[in-house]
Amino acid sequence: MDIKEVEEGDGAKAILNVSEEREYVHPDYDLVLGEGQIGQTGLLAIATLKLKNPRTGSLPDFVLRWDDKDDRLDVDSLSKLEKEQRLFRRGTGGYCGHHSVRISTSPRAFEINLAWQGQGIYRGRLKFNLSIDLSARDKVVPKDTASTSLTRVPS
């Protein structure tokens, strides 16, 4: 999905009042809170877990993003290996955390427990509000048109 498609549709357009309650973050990572707007790819990133010193073959970066369709916070791995991506999305084989757990609706609060190859990466909570656009669309329904003929009555 691209940014134009997201901007023109209904749904979340920005994040507001983001806060974090951290229990653990892997020492190789920094959590960077999102900028609050939809990015060029159309994603509404809440935060990013970035490696401090990226190395080839090491752990991947992660994007914590809003999923409008499912109304939840999802975590996406930026691993280039499809097998790891599948394991992470399924939450199997020492990988977990793709789906967070909602703990509050106002403000939105989600519990995140992220592990990769059996290593704990992040555990904590993110709270935020969303700026949501909704549009009202009129549905035009063609009406039947009836023609009436007037009969002239003699006077």
C-alpha positions as CSV (number, residue, x, y, z in Angstrom):
1,M,0.0,0.0,0.0
2,D,1.3,3.5,-0.8
3,I,1.0,6.7,1.1
4,K,-1.5,8.3,-1.4
5,E,-3.9,5.3,-1.0
6,V,-3.7,5.6,2.8
7,E,-4.1,9.4,2.8
8,E,-7.2,9.3,0.6
9,G,-9.0,6.5,2.6
10,D,-10.7,6.4,6.0
11,G,-8.7,5.4,9.0
12,A,-5.7,6.4,11.2
13,K,-3.6,9.2,9.8
14,A,-1.4,10.1,12.8
15,I,-0.4,9.1,16.3
16,L,-0.6,11.4,19.3
17,N,0.7,11.3,22.9
18,V,2.9,8.2,22.5
19,S,4.4,6.9,25.7
20,E,6.4,3.8,26.6
21,E,6.6,1.6,29.7
22,R,9.7,-0.5,29.2
23,E,10.5,-3.7,31.1
24,Y,13.3,-4.9,29.0
25,V,15.1,-4.0,25.7
26,H,18.0,-6.1,24.3
27,P,21.3,-4.2,24.9
28,D,21.9,-4.1,21.1
29,Y,18.7,-2.1,20.4
30,D,17.4,1.4,20.8
31,L,13.6,2.0,20.8
32,V,12.8,5.1,18.7
33,L,9.3,6.5,18.9
34,G,7.6,7.3,15.6
35,E,7.3,10.7,14.1
36,G,3.5,10.6,14.2
37,Q,2.7,10.7,10.5
38,I,2.2,8.1,7.8
39,G,5.5,7.2,6.2
40,Q,6.3,7.0,2.4
41,T,5.4,3.3,2.4
42,G,1.9,4.1,3.8
43,L,2.7,2.6,7.3
44,L,1.8,4.5,10.4
45,A,4.9,3.6,12.5
46,I,4.4,3.9,16.3
47,A,8.0,3.1,17.0
48,T,11.1,1.3,15.6
49,L,13.5,-1.1,17.3
50,K,16.8,-0.3,15.7
51,L,20.1,-2.1,16.1
52,K,22.8,0.2,17.5
53,N,25.5,-1.4,15.3
54,P,23.9,-3.3,12.4
55,R,26.0,-6.2,11.2
56,T,25.5,-8.7,8.4
57,G,23.8,-11.8,9.6
58,S,22.8,-10.2,12.9
59,L,19.4,-9.5,14.4
60,P,17.0,-7.5,12.3
61,D,15.4,-4.1,13.0
62,F,11.6,-4.1,13.8
63,V,8.8,-1.6,13.1
64,L,5.9,-1.3,15.5
65,R,3.0,-0.1,13.4
66,W,-0.7,0.5,13.5
67,D,-2.8,-2.1,11.6
68,D,-6.0,-0.2,10.7
69,K,-7.8,-3.2,9.2
70,D,-7.4,-5.3,12.4
71,D,-7.4,-2.4,14.8
72,R,-4.2,-3.3,16.6
73,L,-0.5,-2.7,17.0
74,D,1.6,-5.2,14.9
75,V,5.4,-5.7,15.0
76,D,7.1,-6.3,11.6
77,S,10.6,-7.8,11.3
78,L,12.9,-6.3,8.7
79,S,14.7,-9.6,8.3
80,K,15.5,-10.4,4.7
81,L,15.1,-14.2,5.3
82,E,11.6,-15.4,4.4
83,K,11.8,-18.4,6.7
84,E,12.5,-16.2,9.7
85,Q,9.6,-13.9,8.7
86,R,7.2,-16.8,8.6
87,L,8.3,-18.2,12.0
88,F,7.9,-14.7,13.5
89,R,4.4,-14.1,12.0
90,R,3.3,-17.5,13.3
91,G,5.0,-17.1,16.7
92,T,6.9,-20.5,16.5
93,G,10.4,-21.8,16.8
94,G,11.8,-19.2,19.2
95,Y,10.1,-16.3,17.4
96,C,7.2,-14.3,18.9
97,G,5.8,-10.8,19.1
98,H,4.2,-10.1,15.7
99,H,0.8,-9.5,17.3
100,S,0.7,-7.4,20.5
101,V,-2.0,-7.7,23.2
102,R,-4.5,-4.8,23.7
103,I,-4.7,-3.8,27.4
104,S,-6.7,-0.6,27.0
105,T,-8.8,1.2,24.4
106,S,-8.6,4.8,25.6
107,P,-5.8,5.6,25.3
108,R,-4.8,2.6,23.2
109,A,-2.3,0.5,25.1
110,F,-0.6,-2.6,23.9
111,E,1.6,-5.2,25.6
112,I,4.6,-6.2,23.5
113,N,6.7,-9.3,24.1
114,L,9.2,-9.7,21.3
115,A,11.7,-12.6,20.9
116,W,13.9,-13.5,17.9
117,Q,15.7,-16.9,17.7
118,G,14.9,-17.5,21.3
119,Q,16.4,-14.2,22.5
120,G,14.3,-11.6,24.3
121,I,14.3,-8.4,22.3
122,Y,11.7,-6.2,23.9
123,R,9.1,-6.4,26.6
124,G,6.9,-3.5,27.6
125,R,3.9,-1.4,26.7
126,L,3.1,1.4,24.3
127,K,0.3,3.8,24.8
128,F,-1.0,6.3,22.2
129,N,-4.0,8.0,20.6
130,L,-4.8,8.0,16.9
131,S,-6.0,10.8,14.7
132,I,-8.6,9.2,12.5
133,D,-10.2,10.5,9.3
134,L,-13.7,9.3,8.5
135,S,-15.6,10.5,5.5
136,A,-19.3,10.4,4.8
137,R,-20.1,9.4,1.3
138,D,-23.5,10.0,-0.1
139,K,-24.8,7.1,-2.1
140,V,-26.7,8.4,-5.1
141,V,-29.5,6.0,-6.1
142,P,-31.2,6.8,-9.4
143,K,-34.9,7.3,-8.9
144,D,-37.4,6.1,-11.3
145,T,-38.8,8.9,-13.4
146,A,-42.4,8.8,-14.4
147,S,-43.7,10.9,-17.1
148,T,-47.1,12.3,-16.8
149,S,-49.2,13.4,-19.6
150,L,-51.6,16.2,-19.1
151,T,-55.0,15.9,-20.8
152,R,-56.5,19.2,-21.7
153,V,-60.0,19.6,-20.5
154,P,-62.2,21.8,-22.7
155,S,-63.4,24.9,-21.0
